[in-house]
Amino acid sequence: MLDACAELVDEVGYEGLTTTLLAERAEVAIGSVYQFFPDKRAIVQALTLRNMEAYLERLASSWAGGSFADWWDGVDAAIDEYIAMHRTVPGFRTLHFGDVVDVHLLDEERDNNAVIAGRVTHVLIEQFGVAETARLRFAMEIAVEAADALIKLAFRRDPDGDDTVLGEAKALIREYLHRHVDA
């Protein structure tokens, strides 16, 4: 059902998604949809959580190789994975990490981008030995918000992602974080 949801979200958007359409696409009875999900928000939340887990698994795999010389290579890899998911994962371009549905979809207290920023910050601390500071956490939240906005812009300008905007986004985030992490 989640795969069918991802396809439909790309085709009709979140607003156009209905449980009836989902049941038809997944070739299941509507009762089967409601057996697992009380409404479309719950279905999209499950899809978003699956995407978040896939993103974090992809990052962990990328970072586990230990092939990065410095923390900024890890940040570049995080941005590259986000871009790759926009290009290849059905439903991701529309839903991202759930902000289309609810900015607190992943955590009741923190918005979705703050959750992502926290995860990336944790990896920078654990894997790259970056000092854990309030300044780092704040800077990473700003960086994630900026990257998210610029990547969305790149995909609005070009369905495959405007490479010029994507390159500028990476450069901007790297330079911004250098000022805060290396200071």
CNS distance restraints for C-alpha pairs under 8 A (distance, minus, plus):
assign (resid   1 and name CA) (resid   5 and name CA) 6.11 0.50 0.50
assign (resid   1 and name CA) (resid  22 and name CA) 7.16 0.50 0.50
assign (resid   1 and name CA) (resid  23 and name CA) 7.71 0.50 0.50
assign (resid   1 and name CA) (resid  26 and name CA) 5.44 0.50 0.50
assign (resid   1 and name CA) (resid  33 and name CA) 7.75 0.50 0.50
assign (resid   2 and name CA) (resid   6 and name CA) 6.16 0.50 0.50
assign (resid   2 and name CA) (resid  43 and name CA) 7.14 0.50 0.50
assign (resid   2 and name CA) (resid  46 and name CA) 7.55 0.50 0.50
assign (resid   2 and name CA) (resid  47 and name CA) 5.79 0.50 0.50
assign (resid   3 and name CA) (resid   7 and name CA) 6.38 0.50 0.50
assign (resid   3 and name CA) (resid  90 and name CA) 7.76 0.50 0.50
assign (resid   4 and name CA) (resid   8 and name CA) 6.18 0.50 0.50
assign (resid   4 and name CA) (resid  22 and name CA) 6.40 0.50 0.50
assign (resid   4 and name CA) (resid  25 and name CA) 5.84 0.50 0.50
assign (resid   4 and name CA) (resid  26 and name CA) 5.46 0.50 0.50
assign (resid   5 and name CA) (resid   9 and name CA) 6.05 0.50 0.50
assign (resid   5 and name CA) (resid  17 and name CA) 7.94 0.50 0.50
assign (resid   5 and name CA) (resid  22 and name CA) 6.05 0.50 0.50
assign (resid   5 and name CA) (resid  43 and name CA) 7.53 0.50 0.50
assign (resid   5 and name CA) (resid  44 and name CA) 7.36 0.50 0.50
assign (resid   5 and name CA) (resid  47 and name CA) 7.63 0.50 0.50
assign (resid   5 and name CA) (resid  91 and name CA) 7.63 0.50 0.50
assign (resid   6 and name CA) (resid  10 and name CA) 6.46 0.50 0.50
assign (resid   6 and name CA) (resid  47 and name CA) 7.26 0.50 0.50
assign (resid   6 and name CA) (resid  90 and name CA) 5.20 0.50 0.50
assign (resid   6 and name CA) (resid  91 and name CA) 4.14 0.50 0.50
assign (resid   6 and name CA) (resid  92 and name CA) 7.53 0.50 0.50
assign (resid   7 and name CA) (resid  11 and name CA) 6.39 0.50 0.50
assign (resid   7 and name CA) (resid  90 and name CA) 5.78 0.50 0.50
assign (resid   7 and name CA) (resid  91 and name CA) 6.07 0.50 0.50
assign (resid   8 and name CA) (resid  12 and name CA) 5.81 0.50 0.50
assign (resid   8 and name CA) (resid  13 and name CA) 7.09 0.50 0.50
assign (resid   8 and name CA) (resid  17 and name CA) 6.65 0.50 0.50
assign (resid   8 and name CA) (resid  21 and name CA) 7.99 0.50 0.50
assign (resid   8 and name CA) (resid  22 and name CA) 7.37 0.50 0.50
assign (resid   8 and name CA) (resid  25 and name CA) 7.99 0.50 0.50
assign (resid   8 and name CA) (resid  91 and name CA) 7.67 0.50 0.50
assign (resid   9 and name CA) (resid  13 and name CA) 4.40 0.50 0.50
assign (resid   9 and name CA) (resid  14 and name CA) 5.50 0.50 0.50
assign (resid   9 and name CA) (resid  16 and name CA) 7.71 0.50 0.50
assign (resid   9 and name CA) (resid  17 and name CA) 6.37 0.50 0.50
assign (resid   9 and name CA) (resid  91 and name CA) 5.58 0.50 0.50
assign (resid   9 and name CA) (resid  94 and name CA) 6.75 0.50 0.50
assign (resid   9 and name CA) (resid  95 and name CA) 7.86 0.50 0.50
assign (resid  10 and name CA) (resid  90 and name CA) 6.77 0.50 0.50
assign (resid  10 and name CA) (resid  91 and name CA) 5.21 0.50 0.50
assign (resid  10 and name CA) (resid  93 and name CA) 7.58 0.50 0.50
assign (resid  10 and name CA) (resid  94 and name CA) 6.20 0.50 0.50
assign (resid  12 and name CA) (resid  16 and name CA) 4.99 0.50 0.50
assign (resid  12 and name CA) (resid  17 and name CA) 6.31 0.50 0.50
assign (resid  13 and name CA) (resid  17 and name CA) 6.34 0.50 0.50
assign (resid  13 and name CA) (resid  94 and name CA) 6.88 0.50 0.50
assign (resid  14 and name CA) (resid  94 and name CA) 7.80 0.50 0.50
assign (resid  14 and name CA) (resid  95 and name CA) 7.85 0.50 0.50
assign (resid  14 and name CA) (resid 100 and name CA) 7.64 0.50 0.50
assign (resid  14 and name CA) (resid 101 and name CA) 7.56 0.50 0.50
assign (resid  17 and name CA) (resid  21 and name CA) 6.70 0.50 0.50
assign (resid  17 and name CA) (resid  22 and name CA) 7.33 0.50 0.50
assign (resid  17 and name CA) (resid  40 and name CA) 7.34 0.50 0.50
assign (resid  18 and name CA) (resid  22 and name CA) 6.25 0.50 0.50
assign (resid  18 and name CA) (resid  40 and name CA) 6.47 0.50 0.50
assign (resid  19 and name CA) (resid  23 and name CA) 6.09 0.50 0.50
assign (resid  19 and name CA) (resid  30 and name CA) 7.09 0.50 0.50
assign (resid  19 and name CA) (resid  33 and name CA) 7.07 0.50 0.50
assign (resid  19 and name CA) (resid  39 and name CA) 7.07 0.50 0.50
assign (resid  19 and name CA) (resid  40 and name CA) 6.05 0.50 0.50
assign (resid  20 and name CA) (resid  24 and name CA) 6.25 0.50 0.50
assign (resid  20 and name CA) (resid  30 and name CA) 6.34 0.50 0.50
assign (resid  21 and name CA) (resid  25 and name CA) 6.11 0.50 0.50
assign (resid  22 and name CA) (resid  26 and name CA) 5.94 0.50 0.50
assign (resid  22 and name CA) (resid  33 and name CA) 7.92 0.50 0.50
assign (resid  23 and name CA) (resid  27 and name CA) 5.76 0.50 0.50
assign (resid  23 and name CA) (resid  28 and name CA) 5.10 0.50 0.50
assign (resid  23 and name CA) (resid  29 and name CA) 5.91 0.50 0.50
assign (resid  23 and name CA) (resid  30 and name CA) 5.31 0.50 0.50
assign (resid  23 and name CA) (resid  32 and name CA) 7.89 0.50 0.50
assign (resid  23 and name CA) (resid  33 and name CA) 6.43 0.50 0.50
assign (resid  24 and name CA) (resid  28 and name CA) 6.51 0.50 0.50
assign (resid  24 and name CA) (resid  29 and name CA) 7.69 0.50 0.50
assign (resid  28 and name CA) (resid  32 and name CA) 6.32 0.50 0.50
assign (resid  28 and name CA) (resid  33 and name CA) 7.41 0.50 0.50
assign (resid  29 and name CA) (resid  33 and name CA) 6.96 0.50 0.50
assign (resid  30 and name CA) (resid  34 and name CA) 6.54 0.50 0.50
assign (resid  31 and name CA) (resid  35 and name CA) 6.01 0.50 0.50
assign (resid  32 and name CA) (resid  36 and name CA) 6.80 0.50 0.50
assign (resid  33 and name CA) (resid  37 and name CA) 5.90 0.50 0.50
assign (resid  33 and name CA) (resid  38 and name CA) 7.97 0.50 0.50
assign (resid  34 and name CA) (resid  38 and name CA) 5.30 0.50 0.50
assign (resid  34 and name CA) (resid  39 and name CA) 7.14 0.50 0.50
assign (resid  37 and name CA) (resid  42 and name CA) 5.69 0.50 0.50
assign (resid  37 and name CA) (resid  43 and name CA) 5.88 0.50 0.50
assign (resid  38 and name CA) (resid  42 and name CA) 6.44 0.50 0.50
assign (resid  39 and name CA) (resid  43 and name CA) 6.67 0.50 0.50
assign (resid  40 and name CA) (resid  44 and name CA) 6.15 0.50 0.50
assign (resid  41 and name CA) (resid  45 and name CA) 5.98 0.50 0.50
assign (resid  41 and name CA) (resid 101 and name CA) 7.13 0.50 0.50
assign (resid  42 and name CA) (resid  46 and name CA) 6.18 0.50 0.50
assign (resid  43 and name CA) (resid  47 and name CA) 6.31 0.50 0.50
assign (resid  44 and name CA) (resid  48 and name CA) 5.96 0.50 0.50
assign (resid  44 and name CA) (resid  98 and name CA) 7.73 0.50 0.50
assign (resid  44 and name CA) (resid 101 and name CA) 7.79 0.50 0.50
assign (resid  45 and name CA) (resid  49 and name CA) 6.07 0.50 0.50
assign (resid  45 and name CA) (resid  98 and name CA) 6.92 0.50 0.50
assign (resid  45 and name CA) (resid 105 and name CA) 6.61 0.50 0.50
assign (resid  45 and name CA) (resid 106 and name CA) 7.89 0.50 0.50
assign (resid  46 and name CA) (resid  50 and name CA) 6.15 0.50 0.50
assign (resid  47 and name CA) (resid  51 and name CA) 6.20 0.50 0.50
assign (resid  48 and name CA) (resid  52 and name CA) 6.09 0.50 0.50
assign (resid  48 and name CA) (resid  92 and name CA) 7.93 0.50 0.50
assign (resid  48 and name CA) (resid  95 and name CA) 7.03 0.50 0.50
assign (resid  48 and name CA) (resid  96 and name CA) 7.35 0.50 0.50
assign (resid  48 and name CA) (resid  97 and name CA) 5.61 0.50 0.50
assign (resid  48 and name CA) (resid  98 and name CA) 5.68 0.50 0.50
assign (resid  49 and name CA) (resid  53 and name CA) 6.11 0.50 0.50
assign (resid  49 and name CA) (resid  97 and name CA) 7.62 0.50 0.50
assign (resid  49 and name CA) (resid 106 and name CA) 7.14 0.50 0.50
assign (resid  50 and name CA) (resid  54 and name CA) 6.11 0.50 0.50
assign (resid  51 and name CA) (resid  55 and name CA) 6.05 0.50 0.50
assign (resid  51 and name CA) (resid  92 and name CA) 7.21 0.50 0.50
assign (resid  51 and name CA) (resid  97 and name CA) 7.23 0.50 0.50
assign (resid  52 and name CA) (resid  56 and name CA) 6.18 0.50 0.50
assign (resid  52 and name CA) (resid  97 and name CA) 6.46 0.50 0.50
assign (resid  53 and name CA) (resid  57 and name CA) 5.99 0.50 0.50
assign (resid  54 and name CA) (resid  58 and name CA) 6.03 0.50 0.50
assign (resid  55 and name CA) (resid  59 and name CA) 6.17 0.50 0.50
assign (resid  55 and name CA) (resid  81 and name CA) 7.00 0.50 0.50
assign (resid  55 and name CA) (resid  82 and name CA) 7.27 0.50 0.50
assign (resid  55 and name CA) (resid  85 and name CA) 7.72 0.50 0.50
assign (resid  56 and name CA) (resid  60 and name CA) 6.00 0.50 0.50
assign (resid  57 and name CA) (resid  61 and name CA) 6.08 0.50 0.50
assign (resid  58 and name CA) (resid  62 and name CA) 6.08 0.50 0.50
assign (resid  58 and name CA) (resid  81 and name CA) 7.14 0.50 0.50
assign (resid  59 and name CA) (resid  63 and name CA) 5.88 0.50 0.50
assign (resid  59 and name CA) (resid  77 and name CA) 7.29 0.50 0.50
assign (resid  59 and name CA) (resid  78 and name CA) 6.30 0.50 0.50
assign (resid  59 and name CA) (resid  81 and name CA) 7.05 0.50 0.50
assign (resid  60 and name CA) (resid  64 and name CA) 5.69 0.50 0.50
assign (resid  61 and name CA) (resid  65 and name CA) 6.88 0.50 0.50
assign (resid  62 and name CA) (resid  77 and name CA) 7.28 0.50 0.50
assign (resid  63 and name CA) (resid  67 and name CA) 7.47 0.50 0.50
assign (resid  63 and name CA) (resid  68 and name CA) 7.49 0.50 0.50
assign (resid  63 and name CA) (resid  74 and name CA) 6.65 0.50 0.50
assign (resid  63 and name CA) (resid  77 and name CA) 7.97 0.50 0.50
assign (resid  68 and name CA) (resid  73 and name CA) 5.60 0.50 0.50
assign (resid  68 and name CA) (resid  74 and name CA) 6.55 0.50 0.50
assign (resid  69 and name CA) (resid  73 and name CA) 6.90 0.50 0.50
assign (resid  70 and name CA) (resid  74 and name CA) 7.18 0.50 0.50
assign (resid  70 and name CA) (resid 128 and name CA) 6.96 0.50 0.50
assign (resid  71 and name CA) (resid  75 and name CA) 6.50 0.50 0.50
assign (resid  71 and name CA) (resid 124 and name CA) 6.32 0.50 0.50
assign (resid  71 and name CA) (resid 128 and name CA) 5.61 0.50 0.50
assign (resid  71 and name CA) (resid 130 and name CA) 7.61 0.50 0.50
assign (resid  72 and name CA) (resid  76 and name CA) 6.06 0.50 0.50
assign (resid  72 and name CA) (resid 174 and name CA) 6.55 0.50 0.50
assign (resid  73 and name CA) (resid  77 and name CA) 6.14 0.50 0.50
assign (resid  74 and name CA) (resid  78 and name CA) 6.24 0.50 0.50
assign (resid  74 and name CA) (resid 124 and name CA) 7.56 0.50 0.50
assign (resid  75 and name CA) (resid  79 and name CA) 6.33 0.50 0.50
assign (resid  75 and name CA) (resid 120 and name CA) 7.84 0.50 0.50
assign (resid  75 and name CA) (resid 174 and name CA) 7.69 0.50 0.50
assign (resid  76 and name CA) (resid  80 and name CA) 6.05 0.50 0.50
assign (resid  76 and name CA) (resid 170 and name CA) 6.79 0.50 0.50
assign (resid  76 and name CA) (resid 174 and name CA) 7.77 0.50 0.50
assign (resid  77 and name CA) (resid  81 and name CA) 6.09 0.50 0.50
assign (resid  78 and name CA) (resid  82 and name CA) 6.34 0.50 0.50
assign (resid  78 and name CA) (resid 120 and name CA) 7.81 0.50 0.50
assign (resid  79 and name CA) (resid  83 and name CA) 6.24 0.50 0.50
assign (resid  79 and name CA) (resid 147 and name CA) 7.66 0.50 0.50
assign (resid  79 and name CA) (resid 170 and name CA) 7.23 0.50 0.50
assign (resid  80 and name CA) (resid  84 and name CA) 6.04 0.50 0.50
assign (resid  81 and name CA) (resid  85 and name CA) 6.10 0.50 0.50
assign (resid  82 and name CA) (resid  86 and name CA) 6.37 0.50 0.50
assign (resid  83 and name CA) (resid  87 and name CA) 6.42 0.50 0.50
assign (resid  83 and name CA) (resid 151 and name CA) 7.26 0.50 0.50
assign (resid  83 and name CA) (resid 161 and name CA) 7.93 0.50 0.50
assign (resid  84 and name CA) (resid  88 and name CA) 6.03 0.50 0.50
assign (resid  84 and name CA) (resid  89 and name CA) 7.92 0.50 0.50
assign (resid  85 and name CA) (resid  89 and name CA) 5.01 0.50 0.50
assign (resid  85 and name CA) (resid  92 and name CA) 6.54 0.50 0.50
assign (resid  85 and name CA) (resid  93 and name CA) 7.64 0.50 0.50
assign (resid  86 and name CA) (resid  92 and name CA) 5.67 0.50 0.50
assign (resid  86 and name CA) (resid  93 and name CA) 4.74 0.50 0.50
assign (resid  86 and name CA) (resid  96 and name CA) 7.86 0.50 0.50
assign (resid  87 and name CA) (resid  93 and name CA) 7.40 0.50 0.50
assign (resid  87 and name CA) (resid 160 and name CA) 6.30 0.50 0.50
assign (resid  87 and name CA) (resid 161 and name CA) 7.73 0.50 0.50
assign (resid  89 and name CA) (resid  93 and name CA) 7.68 0.50 0.50
assign (resid  91 and name CA) (resid  95 and name CA) 6.06 0.50 0.50
assign (resid  91 and name CA) (resid  96 and name CA) 7.84 0.50 0.50
assign (resid  92 and name CA) (resid  96 and name CA) 4.87 0.50 0.50
assign (resid  92 and name CA) (resid  97 and name CA) 7.63 0.50 0.50
assign (resid  94 and name CA) (resid 100 and name CA) 7.57 0.50 0.50
assign (resid  95 and name CA) (resid  99 and name CA) 6.75 0.50 0.50
assign (resid  95 and name CA) (resid 100 and name CA) 5.69 0.50 0.50
assign (resid  95 and name CA) (resid 101 and name CA) 7.51 0.50 0.50
assign (resid  96 and name CA) (resid 100 and name CA) 7.59 0.50 0.50
assign (resid  97 and name CA) (resid 106 and name CA) 7.83 0.50 0.50
assign (resid  97 and name CA) (resid 112 and name CA) 6.37 0.50 0.50
assign (resid  97 and name CA) (resid 113 and name CA) 7.66 0.50 0.50
assign (resid  98 and name CA) (resid 102 and name CA) 6.04 0.50 0.50
assign (resid  98 and name CA) (resid 103 and name CA) 6.61 0.50 0.50
assign (resid  98 and name CA) (resid 105 and name CA) 5.90 0.50 0.50
assign (resid  98 and name CA) (resid 106 and name CA) 7.44 0.50 0.50
assign (resid  98 and name CA) (resid 112 and name CA) 6.97 0.50 0.50
assign (resid  99 and name CA) (resid 103 and name CA) 4.44 0.50 0.50
assign (resid  99 and name CA) (resid 104 and name CA) 7.49 0.50 0.50
assign (resid  99 and name CA) (resid 105 and name CA) 7.19 0.50 0.50
assign (resid  99 and name CA) (resid 112 and name CA) 6.62 0.50 0.50
assign (resid 101 and name CA) (resid 105 and name CA) 7.28 0.50 0.50
assign (resid 103 and name CA) (resid 111 and name CA) 5.09 0.50 0.50
assign (resid 103 and name CA) (resid 112 and name CA) 5.58 0.50 0.50
assign (resid 104 and name CA) (resid 108 and name CA) 5.29 0.50 0.50
assign (resid 104 and name CA) (resid 109 and name CA) 6.94 0.50 0.50
assign (resid 104 and name CA) (resid 110 and name CA) 6.20 0.50 0.50
assign (resid 104 and name CA) (resid 111 and name CA) 4.60 0.50 0.50
assign (resid 104 and name CA) (resid 112 and name CA) 5.69 0.50 0.50
assign (resid 105 and name CA) (resid 111 and name CA) 7.45 0.50 0.50
assign (resid 105 and name CA) (resid 112 and name CA) 6.50 0.50 0.50
assign (resid 106 and name CA) (resid 111 and name CA) 7.33 0.50 0.50
assign (resid 106 and name CA) (resid 112 and name CA) 5.65 0.50 0.50
assign (resid 106 and name CA) (resid 115 and name CA) 7.30 0.50 0.50
assign (resid 107 and name CA) (resid 111 and name CA) 6.58 0.50 0.50
assign (resid 107 and name CA) (resid 112 and name CA) 6.87 0.50 0.50
assign (resid 107 and name CA) (resid 115 and name CA) 7.28 0.50 0.50
assign (resid 110 and name CA) (resid 114 and name CA) 5.94 0.50 0.50
assign (resid 110 and name CA) (resid 115 and name CA) 6.49 0.50 0.50
assign (resid 111 and name CA) (resid 115 and name CA) 6.51 0.50 0.50
assign (resid 112 and name CA) (resid 116 and name CA) 6.52 0.50 0.50
assign (resid 113 and name CA) (resid 117 and name CA) 6.04 0.50 0.50
assign (resid 113 and name CA) (resid 141 and name CA) 7.12 0.50 0.50
assign (resid 113 and name CA) (resid 144 and name CA) 6.45 0.50 0.50
assign (resid 113 and name CA) (resid 145 and name CA) 6.58 0.50 0.50
assign (resid 114 and name CA) (resid 118 and name CA) 6.02 0.50 0.50
assign (resid 114 and name CA) (resid 141 and name CA) 5.80 0.50 0.50
assign (resid 114 and name CA) (resid 144 and name CA) 7.87 0.50 0.50
assign (resid 115 and name CA) (resid 119 and name CA) 6.34 0.50 0.50
assign (resid 116 and name CA) (resid 120 and name CA) 6.24 0.50 0.50
assign (resid 116 and name CA) (resid 144 and name CA) 7.55 0.50 0.50
assign (resid 117 and name CA) (resid 121 and name CA) 5.94 0.50 0.50
assign (resid 117 and name CA) (resid 137 and name CA) 7.47 0.50 0.50
assign (resid 117 and name CA) (resid 140 and name CA) 5.58 0.50 0.50
assign (resid 117 and name CA) (resid 141 and name CA) 5.23 0.50 0.50
assign (resid 117 and name CA) (resid 144 and name CA) 6.00 0.50 0.50
assign (resid 118 and name CA) (resid 122 and name CA) 6.08 0.50 0.50
assign (resid 118 and name CA) (resid 137 and name CA) 7.02 0.50 0.50
assign (resid 118 and name CA) (resid 140 and name CA) 7.75 0.50 0.50
assign (resid 118 and name CA) (resid 141 and name CA) 7.72 0.50 0.50
assign (resid 119 and name CA) (resid 123 and name CA) 6.45 0.50 0.50
assign (resid 120 and name CA) (resid 124 and name CA) 6.28 0.50 0.50
assign (resid 120 and name CA) (resid 140 and name CA) 7.93 0.50 0.50
assign (resid 121 and name CA) (resid 125 and name CA) 6.23 0.50 0.50
assign (resid 121 and name CA) (resid 136 and name CA) 7.52 0.50 0.50
assign (resid 121 and name CA) (resid 137 and name CA) 6.54 0.50 0.50
assign (resid 121 and name CA) (resid 140 and name CA) 6.68 0.50 0.50
assign (resid 122 and name CA) (resid 126 and name CA) 6.04 0.50 0.50
assign (resid 123 and name CA) (resid 127 and name CA) 5.43 0.50 0.50
assign (resid 123 and name CA) (resid 128 and name CA) 7.32 0.50 0.50
assign (resid 124 and name CA) (resid 128 and name CA) 5.06 0.50 0.50
assign (resid 124 and name CA) (resid 129 and name CA) 6.56 0.50 0.50
assign (resid 124 and name CA) (resid 130 and name CA) 5.76 0.50 0.50
assign (resid 125 and name CA) (resid 129 and name CA) 4.85 0.50 0.50
assign (resid 125 and name CA) (resid 130 and name CA) 4.58 0.50 0.50
assign (resid 125 and name CA) (resid 131 and name CA) 6.20 0.50 0.50
assign (resid 125 and name CA) (resid 132 and name CA) 6.19 0.50 0.50
assign (resid 126 and name CA) (resid 130 and name CA) 7.58 0.50 0.50
assign (resid 130 and name CA) (resid 181 and name CA) 7.39 0.50 0.50
assign (resid 131 and name CA) (resid 136 and name CA) 7.88 0.50 0.50
assign (resid 132 and name CA) (resid 136 and name CA) 6.63 0.50 0.50
assign (resid 132 and name CA) (resid 137 and name CA) 7.78 0.50 0.50
assign (resid 133 and name CA) (resid 137 and name CA) 6.52 0.50 0.50
assign (resid 134 and name CA) (resid 138 and name CA) 6.15 0.50 0.50
assign (resid 135 and name CA) (resid 139 and name CA) 5.98 0.50 0.50
assign (resid 135 and name CA) (resid 180 and name CA) 7.14 0.50 0.50
assign (resid 136 and name CA) (resid 140 and name CA) 6.01 0.50 0.50
assign (resid 136 and name CA) (resid 180 and name CA) 6.62 0.50 0.50
assign (resid 136 and name CA) (resid 181 and name CA) 6.30 0.50 0.50
assign (resid 137 and name CA) (resid 141 and name CA) 6.33 0.50 0.50
assign (resid 138 and name CA) (resid 142 and name CA) 6.41 0.50 0.50
assign (resid 139 and name CA) (resid 143 and name CA) 6.07 0.50 0.50
assign (resid 139 and name CA) (resid 177 and name CA) 6.75 0.50 0.50
assign (resid 139 and name CA) (resid 180 and name CA) 6.60 0.50 0.50
assign (resid 140 and name CA) (resid 144 and name CA) 6.03 0.50 0.50
assign (resid 140 and name CA) (resid 177 and name CA) 7.42 0.50 0.50
assign (resid 141 and name CA) (resid 145 and name CA) 6.22 0.50 0.50
assign (resid 142 and name CA) (resid 146 and name CA) 6.13 0.50 0.50
assign (resid 143 and name CA) (resid 147 and name CA) 5.96 0.50 0.50
assign (resid 143 and name CA) (resid 173 and name CA) 5.78 0.50 0.50
assign (resid 143 and name CA) (resid 176 and name CA) 7.40 0.50 0.50
assign (resid 143 and name CA) (resid 177 and name CA) 7.23 0.50 0.50
assign (resid 144 and name CA) (resid 148 and name CA) 5.91 0.50 0.50
assign (resid 145 and name CA) (resid 149 and name CA) 6.20 0.50 0.50
assign (resid 146 and name CA) (resid 150 and name CA) 6.15 0.50 0.50
assign (resid 146 and name CA) (resid 169 and name CA) 7.88 0.50 0.50
assign (resid 146 and name CA) (resid 173 and name CA) 7.52 0.50 0.50
assign (resid 147 and name CA) (resid 151 and name CA) 5.93 0.50 0.50
assign (resid 147 and name CA) (resid 169 and name CA) 6.02 0.50 0.50
assign (resid 147 and name CA) (resid 170 and name CA) 7.50 0.50 0.50
assign (resid 147 and name CA) (resid 173 and name CA) 6.80 0.50 0.50
assign (resid 148 and name CA) (resid 152 and name CA) 6.13 0.50 0.50
assign (resid 149 and name CA) (resid 153 and name CA) 6.24 0.50 0.50
assign (resid 150 and name CA) (resid 154 and name CA) 6.19 0.50 0.50
assign (resid 150 and name CA) (resid 165 and name CA) 7.01 0.50 0.50
assign (resid 150 and name CA) (resid 166 and name CA) 7.18 0.50 0.50
assign (resid 150 and name CA) (resid 169 and name CA) 5.94 0.50 0.50
assign (resid 151 and name CA) (resid 155 and name CA) 6.37 0.50 0.50
assign (resid 151 and name CA) (resid 161 and name CA) 7.57 0.50 0.50
assign (resid 151 and name CA) (resid 165 and name CA) 7.51 0.50 0.50
assign (resid 151 and name CA) (resid 166 and name CA) 6.23 0.50 0.50
assign (resid 151 and name CA) (resid 169 and name CA) 7.16 0.50 0.50
assign (resid 152 and name CA) (resid 156 and name CA) 6.19 0.50 0.50
assign (resid 153 and name CA) (resid 157 and name CA) 6.20 0.50 0.50
assign (resid 153 and name CA) (resid 165 and name CA) 7.64 0.50 0.50
assign (resid 154 and name CA) (resid 158 and name CA) 6.24 0.50 0.50
assign (resid 154 and name CA) (resid 161 and name CA) 4.83 0.50 0.50
assign (resid 154 and name CA) (resid 162 and name CA) 4.65 0.50 0.50
assign (resid 154 and name CA) (resid 163 and name CA) 7.36 0.50 0.50
assign (resid 154 and name CA) (resid 165 and name CA) 5.47 0.50 0.50
assign (resid 154 and name CA) (resid 166 and name CA) 6.22 0.50 0.50
assign (resid 155 and name CA) (resid 159 and name CA) 5.20 0.50 0.50
assign (resid 155 and name CA) (resid 160 and name CA) 6.30 0.50 0.50
assign (resid 155 and name CA) (resid 161 and name CA) 4.28 0.50 0.50
assign (resid 155 and name CA) (resid 162 and name CA) 6.37 0.50 0.50
assign (resid 156 and name CA) (resid 161 and name CA) 7.54 0.50 0.50
assign (resid 157 and name CA) (resid 161 and name CA) 7.02 0.50 0.50
assign (resid 157 and name CA) (resid 162 and name CA) 6.18 0.50 0.50
assign (resid 158 and name CA) (resid 162 and name CA) 5.19 0.50 0.50
assign (resid 161 and name CA) (resid 165 and name CA) 7.97 0.50 0.50
assign (resid 161 and name CA) (resid 166 and name CA) 7.15 0.50 0.50
assign (resid 162 and name CA) (resid 166 and name CA) 6.21 0.50 0.50
assign (resid 163 and name CA) (resid 167 and name CA) 5.96 0.50 0.50
assign (resid 164 and name CA) (resid 168 and name CA) 6.24 0.50 0.50
assign (resid 165 and name CA) (resid 169 and name CA) 6.05 0.50 0.50
assign (resid 166 and name CA) (resid 170 and name CA) 6.33 0.50 0.50
assign (resid 167 and name CA) (resid 171 and name CA) 6.26 0.50 0.50
assign (resid 168 and name CA) (resid 172 and name CA) 5.95 0.50 0.50
assign (resid 169 and name CA) (resid 173 and name CA) 6.15 0.50 0.50
assign (resid 170 and name CA) (resid 174 and name CA) 6.03 0.50 0.50
assign (resid 171 and name CA) (resid 175 and name CA) 6.10 0.50 0.50
assign (resid 172 and name CA) (resid 176 and name CA) 6.02 0.50 0.50
assign (resid 173 and name CA) (resid 177 and name CA) 6.02 0.50 0.50
assign (resid 174 and name CA) (resid 178 and name CA) 6.04 0.50 0.50
assign (resid 175 and name CA) (resid 179 and name CA) 6.52 0.50 0.50
assign (resid 176 and name CA) (resid 180 and name CA) 6.83 0.50 0.50
assign (resid 177 and name CA) (resid 181 and name CA) 5.64 0.50 0.50
assign (resid 177 and name CA) (resid 182 and name CA) 7.79 0.50 0.50
assign (resid 178 and name CA) (resid 182 and name CA) 5.32 0.50 0.50
assign (resid 178 and name CA) (resid 183 and name CA) 7.35 0.50 0.50
assign (resid 179 and name CA) (resid 183 and name CA) 5.73 0.50 0.50
